[in-house]
Amino acid sequence: MQLQKLIYTEENLQLINRSFLFGDAVWVSFFVRNGQLIMAEESYFFLMASMRKMRLNIPLSYTLEFFQELFQREVLDKGIQNGIIQLMAYRKQEDKPLPKSETAFYFEIEESEDILVVKGNIELDLIKEINVNANLLSNIRVHSPENIYAQIYAKENDLDDVILLNPNKKIARSIFGNLLFLQDNVIKIPKQTEGAYISPLMENFVTFIHKNKLAEIEEAEIIAFESQKAEEILRISDEKGVHSVSKIRNKTFENIRFSEMVQKWAENFI
């Protein structure tokens, strides 16, 4: 079966815009599963929060209903069953003073398998040459030269992703998402104050785990060595979906309990 990829741009798209020139934009994901938009409110409120943090002007037309109707018309009605909508909101390049610049958006979606399943195993390693900050903008998806550097490093070293540390040498996140470390009955997650992404997808999963008492959730400051002590590691990415970590350096990890948890989580949406 041929998978679709759709791209949507507004009619007044400027090819030379501040996103192109300066990376002046934010990315937020919306999720399509079984031909329906799921977690729409969580994603929408995260979009609004991300835009406010980047001091983007938010048009009055940018309501939840506006985006729901847009995605229904441009994505769901065109047959997309499963996928992740990557929406970018950015400042236009105009003659107006910077704070008053108008906002535009663009999105794309590539049809994929069910986003609420573990898509496969990935191999990681630690990168020490660079670190990521832990401030107001570190938790949202904005232009990050550290991510670009790390992606090239990963490709050159036959890795799927890398673990990024903050300036205090604590685990912040990976290139594409957040890491969850399972040991005994505790799932440790790096704190947002350590540089972890805010993730509607992960927050929904963690809330489900907590409500159903499948494990204890602990937001923590995690040193790099602790990644080697975990029994299982999961990466949840608003951009890539859910993957289990099979290897970090010479240490291999199982994927049994997290797979069971993700399966129960997915069944909760049926």
C-alpha positions in Angstrom: 0.0 0.0 0.0 1.3 3.4 -1.0 1.7 5.8 2.0 0.7 9.4 1.4 2.7 12.5 2.3 0.7 15.7 2.4 2.1 19.3 2.7 -0.1 22.3 3.4 0.9 25.9 3.0 -1.1 29.1 3.3 -1.9 31.0 0.2 0.2 33.9 1.1 3.4 31.9 1.8 6.6 33.9 1.8 9.6 31.9 0.6 11.9 34.3 2.3 10.6 34.4 5.9 12.0 34.6 9.3 11.9 30.9 9.8 14.0 30.4 6.7 16.3 33.3 7.6 16.7 32.9 11.4 14.9 29.8 12.5 12.3 32.0 14.1 9.6 29.4 14.5 8.1 26.7 16.7 7.2 23.1 15.8 4.3 21.2 17.4 2.9 17.8 16.5 -0.7 16.7 16.2 -1.6 13.0 16.0 -3.8 11.0 13.6 -4.8 7.5 14.6 -7.3 5.2 12.8 -8.5 8.2 10.7 -9.2 10.4 13.7 -7.4 13.2 15.4 -6.4 12.2 19.0 -5.0 14.3 21.8 -6.1 17.4 19.9 -6.6 19.6 22.9 -3.3 18.7 24.5 -1.4 19.4 21.2 -3.4 22.7 20.6 -2.7 24.1 24.1 1.0 23.1 23.7 1.0 25.0 20.4 -0.4 28.1 22.1 2.1 27.8 25.0 5.0 27.4 22.6 3.9 30.4 20.5 3.6 32.5 23.7 7.1 31.5 24.8 8.5 32.5 21.4 6.5 35.8 21.6 4.7 35.0 18.4 1.5 36.9 17.8 -1.4 34.5 18.1 -4.2 35.4 15.6 -7.7 35.3 17.0 -8.6 32.7 14.3 -6.2 30.2 15.8 -8.8 28.3 17.8 -8.9 24.6 18.5 -11.9 24.4 16.2 -10.0 26.1 13.4 -7.2 23.5 13.5 -9.6 20.6 13.9 -11.6 21.7 10.9 -8.4 22.3 8.9 -7.0 18.9 9.7 -10.3 17.3 8.9 -10.4 18.9 5.5 -6.7 18.7 4.5 -5.7 15.4 6.2 -8.5 13.1 7.3 -10.8 13.7 4.4 -7.9 12.9 2.1 -7.6 9.4 3.5 -4.7 9.6 6.0 -5.3 6.9 8.6 -2.2 7.2 10.8 0.5 9.7 11.1 2.0 12.7 12.9 1.2 16.2 11.7 4.2 18.5 12.0 2.9 22.0 12.3 5.3 25.0 12.2 4.2 28.4 13.3 6.6 31.2 12.3 7.0 35.0 12.0 6.6 36.6 8.6 9.4 38.7 7.2 7.7 42.1 7.0 8.4 45.9 7.2 6.6 46.0 10.5 8.7 46.2 13.7 9.6 42.7 15.0 7.1 42.5 17.9 4.2 43.3 15.6 5.2 40.8 12.8 2.3 38.6 11.7 2.3 34.9 12.2 1.9 32.2 9.5 2.0 28.4 9.6 2.8 25.4 7.5 2.3 21.7 8.2 3.1 18.3 6.7 2.1 14.8 7.4 3.4 11.5 6.2 1.2 8.5 6.7 2.7 5.8 8.9 1.8 2.9 11.1 -0.1 3.3 14.3 1.6 6.0 16.5 0.6 4.2 19.7 2.7 1.1 19.2 6.4 0.6 19.8 7.8 1.0 16.3 11.0 -0.8 16.8 14.4 -0.8 18.5 16.9 2.0 18.3 20.6 2.2 19.3 21.9 5.2 21.3 25.1 6.6 22.7 26.1 9.5 24.7 27.5 12.6 23.0 29.9 14.8 25.1 31.1 17.4 22.6 27.9 19.5 23.0 25.2 20.0 25.6 21.7 21.5 25.6 20.4 24.3 27.7 17.8 24.1 30.4 15.8 27.3 30.1 12.4 28.6 29.0 13.0 27.7 25.3 14.7 24.4 25.9 11.4 22.6 26.5 9.8 23.4 23.2 10.8 22.5 19.7 12.6 25.5 18.2 15.7 25.9 16.0 18.5 23.9 17.7 22.0 23.7 16.1 22.8 21.2 18.8 20.2 18.9 17.3 21.6 19.3 13.8 25.2 18.6 15.0 23.9 15.5 17.0 22.0 14.1 14.0 25.1 14.3 11.9 27.2 12.7 14.7 24.6 9.9 15.0 24.7 9.2 11.3 28.4 9.1 11.1 28.5 6.6 14.1 25.7 4.4 12.8 23.4 5.4 15.7 19.7 6.1 15.6 19.8 8.9 18.2 22.1 10.2 21.0 21.7 11.1 24.6 22.1 14.9 25.2 23.3 16.3 28.5 22.7 19.7 30.0 25.6 21.9 31.3 25.4 20.1 34.7 26.1 16.8 33.0 22.6 15.5 33.7 20.5 13.8 31.0 18.2 16.2 29.3 16.7 14.4 26.3 17.6 12.8 23.0 17.7 14.6 19.6 14.1 13.7 18.8 12.4 13.2 22.2 12.4 12.2 25.8 13.8 9.1 27.4 12.0 7.0 30.1 14.2 4.7 32.3 12.5 1.7 33.9 14.1 -0.1 36.8 12.1 -2.4 39.2 8.7 -0.7 39.4 9.9 2.9 38.9 10.0 4.9 35.6 12.5 7.8 35.9 12.0 10.8 33.5 14.4 13.7 33.3 12.8 16.9 34.7 11.8 19.7 32.3 14.1 21.9 34.4 17.0 19.7 33.2 16.2 20.4 29.5 13.6 17.7 28.7 11.0 18.5 26.0 7.4 19.2 26.9 5.6 16.4 25.1 1.8 15.9 24.9 2.4 12.4 23.7 4.6 11.5 26.6 2.5 13.3 29.2 -0.6 11.3 28.0 1.4 8.0 28.3 2.7 8.9 31.8 -0.7 10.0 33.0 -2.1 6.6 31.8 0.7 4.7 33.7 0.0 6.7 36.9 -3.8 6.4 36.8 -3.6 2.7 36.2 -0.8 2.1 38.7 1.3 0.3 36.2 4.5 1.8 37.7 5.7 4.7 39.8 6.6 7.8 37.9 9.6 9.8 39.2 10.8 13.1 37.6 14.5 13.2 38.5 17.9 14.6 37.8 19.6 11.7 36.1 23.3 11.3 35.6 24.5 9.6 32.4 25.7 6.5 34.2 22.1 5.7 35.3 21.2 4.9 31.7 23.4 1.8 32.1 21.5 0.7 35.2 18.0 0.7 33.7 16.3 -2.5 32.8 14.4 -1.0 29.9 14.5 2.4 28.1 11.7 4.0 26.0 12.0 7.0 23.7 8.8 8.9 23.2 9.0 11.5 20.5 6.3 13.8 19.3 8.1 13.8 16.0 9.0 10.1 15.5 6.6 8.2 17.8 7.5 5.5 20.3 10.6 3.4 20.2 12.4 1.1 22.6 16.1 1.5 23.2 17.9 -1.8 22.5 21.5 -0.8 23.1 23.7 2.0 24.6 27.3 1.3 24.0 27.9 -2.3 25.1 24.8 -2.6 27.3 21.6 -4.1 25.8 18.1 -3.6 27.1 14.9 -5.7 27.1 11.6 -4.4 25.7 9.0 -6.5 27.5 7.3 -4.4 30.2 7.3 -1.1 28.3 5.7 -2.9 25.3 3.0 -4.2 27.6 2.4 -0.7 29.0 2.2 0.8 25.5 -0.2 -1.9 24.3 -2.5 -1.2 27.2 -2.2 2.6 26.6 -3.2 2.0 22.9 -6.2 -0.1 23.9 -7.3 2.8 26.1 -8.0 4.8 22.9 -10.2 2.1 21.2 
